[in-house]
Amino acid sequence: MQIEVDKKKCTGCGKCDEICPKAGKIWTFKDNKAYADNLEYCHVCTLCAGACPEAAIKIIRDSYEKPKDQVE
């Protein structure tokens, strides 16, 4: 899983951090831009993406592949 922040769109408003249940653990800010640095705390609730007024946050989930022995 990845959280991608479009640095051209991000204004560093902090709404992603405000709404995040793990606020203060995942999000950091530098040069008025948000960074999702500590994804081990992320529950993939996607609230940050929905709260971003600039639509700068994209959640990329790992694709799931069935183990080879379960493929039909």
C-alpha positions in Angstrom: 0.0 0.0 0.0 1.2 3.5 -0.8 -0.1 7.0 -0.1 0.9 9.2 -3.0 0.7 13.0 -2.5 0.7 15.2 -5.6 3.2 17.9 -4.5 1.9 20.2 -7.3 -1.6 20.1 -5.8 -0.8 19.9 -2.1 -1.0 23.2 -0.2 0.1 21.7 3.2 -3.3 22.6 4.8 -3.0 19.7 7.2 -6.6 18.4 6.8 -5.2 14.9 6.0 -3.5 14.9 9.4 -6.5 16.4 11.2 -8.9 13.6 10.1 -6.4 10.7 10.3 -7.2 8.4 13.3 -3.4 8.0 13.6 -2.7 11.7 13.3 0.8 12.7 14.3 2.2 9.2 13.4 1.7 9.1 9.7 1.8 12.6 8.4 4.7 15.0 8.4 5.0 18.4 6.7 7.9 20.1 5.0 8.0 23.2 2.8 4.2 23.4 3.0 3.7 19.9 1.6 2.3 16.8 3.3 4.3 13.5 3.4 2.9 10.1 4.4 6.1 8.8 6.0 5.1 6.1 8.5 2.7 3.8 6.6 3.1 1.0 9.2 0.5 2.9 11.3 -1.9 3.4 8.4 -5.2 1.4 8.5 -6.1 2.4 4.9 -9.3 4.1 6.0 -8.8 6.6 3.1 -10.2 9.5 5.2 -7.2 11.6 4.3 -7.9 11.3 0.6 -11.5 12.3 1.1 -10.6 15.3 3.3 -8.1 16.8 0.9 -9.6 19.9 -0.6 -7.1 19.8 -3.5 -7.6 16.1 -4.3 -3.8 15.7 -3.9 -3.9 12.3 -2.1 -4.1 9.0 -3.9 -4.3 5.7 -2.1 -2.6 2.8 -4.0 -3.5 -0.6 -2.6 -1.4 -3.6 -3.3 -3.0 -5.9 -5.8 -4.0 -9.2 -4.4 -3.0 -12.3 -6.3 -4.1 -15.8 -5.4 -1.3 -18.1 -4.6 -0.4 -20.3 -7.6 -1.8 -23.4 -6.0 -5.2 -21.7 -5.7 -5.5 -20.4 -9.3 -8.2 -22.2 -11.2 
